[in-house]
Amino acid sequence: MKMTKKLDDTFNITPTEITVDESEVVVGVDREKPDRLTKDDIEKDYEYTRGNLYSIIEKGQEAINGILELAQESEMPRAYEVAGQLIKSVSDATDKLMDLQKKLKDVEEETKQKGPSTVNNALFVGSTAELQKLLKSGLKDTSK
């Protein structure tokens, strides 16, 4: 029990008792469920991710320049192979940046309220001859 008390204090949590059965008690921890993401949270995450991707791309470009200089000076095939891998990594990061833009656009479209859309479909069960008779009789009734 002492160890549990120390862990509770260390992690700053309060244990709670959950009664499953009258004879059985389970000890749990109070955790608040996260609320739905707000628009501010989405924008904040977007800006954070975007900044990280920009940083990765910039550092990758610097690394590419350095490894290309090394590859040209040493003329070692391994250095060129590493340069190729770095170029691929940077291009993947730029693709992720573009995907991030698309995902943000999709999220924004989902959050916009769309007006109610009602679709009324009429269904006629019968032959074409019956349909023609019905239409003709309907036209006669409306012309009066």
Backbone hydrogen bonds, N-H to C=O, Kabsch-Sander energy under -0.5 kcal/mol:
donor,donor_aa,acceptor,acceptor_aa,energy
5,K,1,M,-2.1
6,K,2,K,-2.2
7,L,3,M,-2.4
8,D,4,T,-2.4
9,D,5,K,-2.1
10,T,6,K,-2.8
11,F,7,L,-2.7
13,I,8,D,-2.2
16,T,28,G,-2.7
18,I,16,T,-0.5
18,I,26,V,-3.2
19,T,17,E,-0.5
20,V,18,I,-0.7
20,V,24,E,-1.1
21,D,24,E,-1.4
24,E,21,D,-0.8
26,V,18,I,-2.5
28,G,16,T,-2.9
28,G,26,V,-0.5
30,D,14,T,-1.3
31,R,29,V,-0.5
42,I,38,T,-2.2
43,E,39,K,-2.5
44,K,40,D,-2.7
45,D,41,D,-2.7
46,Y,42,I,-2.4
47,E,43,E,-2.7
48,Y,44,K,-2.3
49,T,45,D,-2.8
50,R,46,Y,-2.9
51,G,47,E,-2.4
52,N,48,Y,-2.2
53,L,49,T,-2.6
54,Y,50,R,-2.4
55,S,51,G,-2.2
56,I,52,N,-2.6
57,I,53,L,-2.6
58,E,54,Y,-2.6
59,K,55,S,-2.6
60,G,56,I,-2.3
61,Q,57,I,-2.2
62,E,58,E,-2.0
63,A,59,K,-2.4
64,I,60,G,-2.3
65,N,61,Q,-2.3
66,G,62,E,-2.2
67,I,63,A,-2.7
68,L,64,I,-2.5
69,E,65,N,-1.8
70,L,66,G,-2.2
71,A,67,I,-2.6
72,Q,68,L,-2.3
73,E,69,E,-2.3
74,S,70,L,-2.8
75,E,71,A,-2.3
80,Y,76,M,-1.4
81,E,77,P,-2.1
82,V,78,R,-2.4
83,A,79,A,-2.1
84,G,80,Y,-2.3
85,Q,81,E,-2.1
86,L,82,V,-2.5
87,I,83,A,-2.4
88,K,84,G,-2.1
89,S,85,Q,-2.3
90,V,86,L,-2.5
91,S,87,I,-2.3
92,D,88,K,-2.2
93,A,89,S,-1.9
94,T,90,V,-2.1
95,D,91,S,-2.0
96,K,92,D,-2.2
97,L,93,A,-1.8
98,M,94,T,-1.9
99,D,95,D,-2.5
100,L,96,K,-2.2
101,Q,97,L,-1.6
102,K,98,M,-2.0
103,K,99,D,-2.8
104,L,100,L,-2.4
105,K,101,Q,-2.1
106,D,102,K,-2.4
107,V,103,K,-2.5
108,E,104,L,-2.5
109,E,105,K,-2.1
110,E,106,D,-1.9
111,T,107,V,-1.8
112,K,108,E,-1.2
118,T,116,P,-0.6
120,N,118,T,-0.6
121,N,119,V,-0.6
125,V,123,L,-0.5
126,G,124,F,-0.6
131,L,127,S,-1.9
132,Q,128,T,-2.5
133,K,129,A,-2.2
134,L,130,E,-2.3
135,L,131,L,-2.5
136,K,132,Q,-2.8
137,S,133,K,-2.6
138,G,134,L,-2.0
139,L,135,L,-2.3
140,K,136,K,-2.0
141,D,137,S,-1.9
142,T,138,G,-1.7
143,S,139,L,-1.4
144,K,140,K,-0.6
144,K,141,D,-0.5
